[in-house]
Amino acid sequence: MLCVDELLTRIFVRMTALAYIFEKTQLPEKGIQAVVQLLADGNTIPFIARYRKEVTGSLDEVAIQQIEINLKDFEALEKRRSTILQTIDEQGKLTEELKRIIEKAMDLSSLEDLYLPYKPKRRTKAEMAREKGLESLAKQIMVTHANPIELAKSYVKKDVSSIKEAIQGAQDIIAEWVSERTDFRNHLRKVLWRSARLESKVIGTKSKEDKAQVYRDYFDWEESLSRCPSHRFLAIYRGVNEGFLRIKLSIDDEAIYKEFCFRFIKNKNSPAKSIIEEAVIDAYKRLLFPSLSNEALQKAKEKADEDAIKVFAANLKQLLLGSPLGEKRILAIDPGFRTGCKVVCLDAQGKLLHNETIFPHAPQRKTKEAIKKINTLTQAYKTEAIAIGNGTASRETEQFIRRIRFTQPVEVYVVNEAGASIYSASSIARKEFPNYDATVRGAVSIGRRLADPLAELVKIDPKSIGVGQYQHDVNQTRLQESLDQVVSHCVNAVGVNLNTASPWLLQYVSGIGEGLAANIVKFREENGAFKTREELLQVPRLGQKAFEQSAGFLRIRQASNPLDNSSVHPERYPLVHRIAKDMGVSVAELVGNSQLVNKIPLNDYVDEEIGMPTLKDIQKELEKPGLDIRTKAQMFTFHQDIRSIEDVEKGQLLPGIVNNITNFGCFVDIGIKESGLIHISNIADEFVSDIHEHVVLHQQLIVEVLEVDIDRKRIQLKLHKKMS
C-alpha cells in the first residue's frame, strides 16, 4: 500500500503529464486522461479507438497515438529532470529556488540550459582561470567603476604572469557566464530558427567524383533554415554524411553582438565596457553560436525526419490497404530474360501447387513452348488471374501473356514487386518454403500480393518496399515505431481471418504479438480450424486480456455464430441478442438484413456504459458484416508503344500508376524502368499544400509528358486525368 507522500507524488506527476500532453496536442483534456488511463491498463491503440469511444470521446487512432508519443516524451523528460536534480543535489548546490525552477521546465532545452552551470565539463578556459583565482577579478570588473587594469595588478602573482593574462582569464570567466544565461540562449535559439541561413558547399575535389554529382545542386547553395523543405534538407544532410558537402548557419552577427552587450552590460559608462564587450563577443563566437547552431541544425533534422516519416507512413498505409483480388486461383510470374521467367501456380488460399521456368524472351526465345506451357498450367489449375512482377522484362512478359488465347477467362495484372527479393531471401520465406529456392519464393510473393497485399507485405521490412524517401537517413527508432503503428492500424482496420492468417499477420493483431501468434497457428494445426472466437481462450498463454484486445479483430468464416465473422466485440454479443429478441428475430436473421437493421431504435439501448458511437458501429456491422474496407483490384494496361525512355516524347498522354509519393510530388510508373515525376505544382491548377489530398498510391492516372531528359534519366509529367 502506498504511503500518502508517494500517492501525492504520483498524482502530481500524472497531472503534470496530462498538462504536458494537452499543451502539445490541444486534444480534449477528458479524452487525454481517459487514454492515459487505458494505456496504463494495458489496452492497445486499435482496441481503444474501436471499442472505447464513449470513454475517449471518440478519439481516433491518430489522436491516441499522439497522446502515447507525448506521454513517452514526458516520461523521458521526467527521467532527465530527476537525473539533473540528483546531480546538482550531490554537488551541494541545489537550492529550493533552483529546484522549483527546474521542476517547472517543460522541455529538454530548458532543462539542459538550467543544468549547464552545474554540468561536469572538461577543463575549460574559464575553469583554468578560476584555478588561478581570477573569478573575483571577473566579478569586480562587472560591478565596480574601477579601472580594470588597476584591479588586475593585484592578481599578478605566481600563477598569473601579467596584467594581460589576468584580464584575459577574467574575460574567459565572463564569457562562460554569458554563455550560461538562459535568456541569451533562448533568444539566440529563436533568432537562429527565424533568421538563420543554411549554407551548403562542396568539399574540395570531391565535386569531380561521379557520386558527388548527385549533389551538384547543393555545391553552392543557400536558403532560409526554417523554410528549407524536409526532402531538400535530408538530401543535403546525406551529402554531408557521405563527405561531399559541408554545411553551416549564418546570421547577422553584428546585431546579436549589440543586443547581447546591451543586455549584459548594466553600467554603460564603466571603464571596463570594452573588456566586457570583448568577453560577450567571445562568448557568442566561441561558446553560444557553435553550440546553438548545431542545436538548430539538429532541430531542422528532427523536423525533416518527422515530415519524411509522415510521408512514408501515409504511403505505407495506402500500400498496405491496396486493392486485393481476393481468394482466386493465381498463376504468378517473376519475369526475366537470360534466366527465364519463374512461374508458380497458387490455389485460392495462396498455397503453392506447382512451379517451373519458361523462356519466352531473348536469348532463348522459346516462345511457342512457353505459350503451350502457360495454356496447360492455366487449364490444369483452373487459373482465374495472372500476376506479373513489374521488374526486369515485365513489359515484354505482359505483352507475351496478352497474346495467348486462353480457353477460359483469365485476368492479367502487373504487380509491384518492390521488396520481393528481400522477402525471398528472408528467414520468413525460408521457413515458409524450405524446399524451394529464392526465385520460387519471389514468384509466390508476387502472386500472393495480388490476392491480398496486406497479408503478404507484413512479411517484409517496410523500408525495403520503396514507398518513402531518405528512409535510411531519418531517426530509425522513430521510423520503426511509426511504421509498426501503421501496419498494426491497417491489419486491425481490415480484420484477420483467424483460420488462414499466417503468424506474421496475426502478430500485428491487437493484443497478440509474436509469441501468441505462433501459439495460435500451432493450436490451429493441432486441433483444426477455430469454430468460435471463444476457443481462442484455449490457446496456451492467451488469457482474458489478450482475448479482450484481439477478439473483435479476428474473423471466423462460416461460423455458427455470425457475429464471429464481424467486428462486433464479444463483450457486446449479449446486447445484439437483446436487440434481435426485441425485434422478434434470431441473430442470424438480423445479421445482413438491411431493412431490419436500419429499424433498430438505437436510443433505446443507450445506457451509462454503451453510447451512440458504439451502437452506430454495431448497426453498421450488422448491416454488412465482415465488409472489407478495401476496394477490389482493377486491371490496368500501359501504353503498348512505350518500352523505354527513348520512346517517351513531350506532349504525349500516357496511362500510369502512382508508385511513390513525396512532399514535393509523386512518381508515376508509365511502364518503363524510369518513373516520371509529377511535381506538386503540376498536380492541379490551384495551389496544392498536401499532395495526399489529390493522389494516392497505386492510383491509375493519365499523365501528360512535359519534359524528357534522357541523359539524366528524368521525365517530368503533369496530371491530366484520374482514372481511379
Secondary structure, DSSP 8 states (H G I E B T S, - for coil): ---HHHHHHHHHHHHHHHHHHHHHH---HHHHHHHHHHHHTT--HHHHHHH-HHHHTS--HHHHHHHHHHHHHHHHHHHHHHHHHHHHHHTT---HHHHHHHHH--SHHHHHHHHGGGS-----HHHHHHHTT-HHHHHHHHH--S-HHHHHHTT-BTTB--HHHHHHHHHHHHHHHHHT-HHHHHHHHHHHHHH-EEEEEE-GGGGGSTGGGGGGGGTEEEEETTT--HHHHHHHHHHHHTTSEEEEEE--HHHHHHHHHHHH-S-TT-TTHHHHHHHHHHIIIIIIHHHHHHHHHHHHHHHHHHHHHHHHHHHHHHHHT-----S--EEEEE--STT-EEEEEE-TT--EEEEEEE--STTT--HHHHHHHHHHHHHHTT--EEEEESSTTHHHHHHHHHT---SS--EEEEE--TTHHHHHTSHHHHHH-TTS-HHHHHHHHHHHHHH-HHHHHTTS-GGGS--SSSTTTS-HHHHHHHHHHHHHHHHHHH-EETTT--HHHHTTSTTTHHHHHHHHHHHHHHH-S-SSGGGGGGSTT--HHHHHHHGGGEE-TT-SSGGGGSS--GGGHHHHHHHHHHTTS-HHHHTT-HHHHTT--GGGG--SS--HHHHHHHHHHHHSTT--SS---------TT--SGGG--TT-EEEEEEEEEETTEEEEE-SSSS-EEEEGGGS-SS--S-GGGT--TT-EEEEEEEEEETTTTEEEEEEEEE--
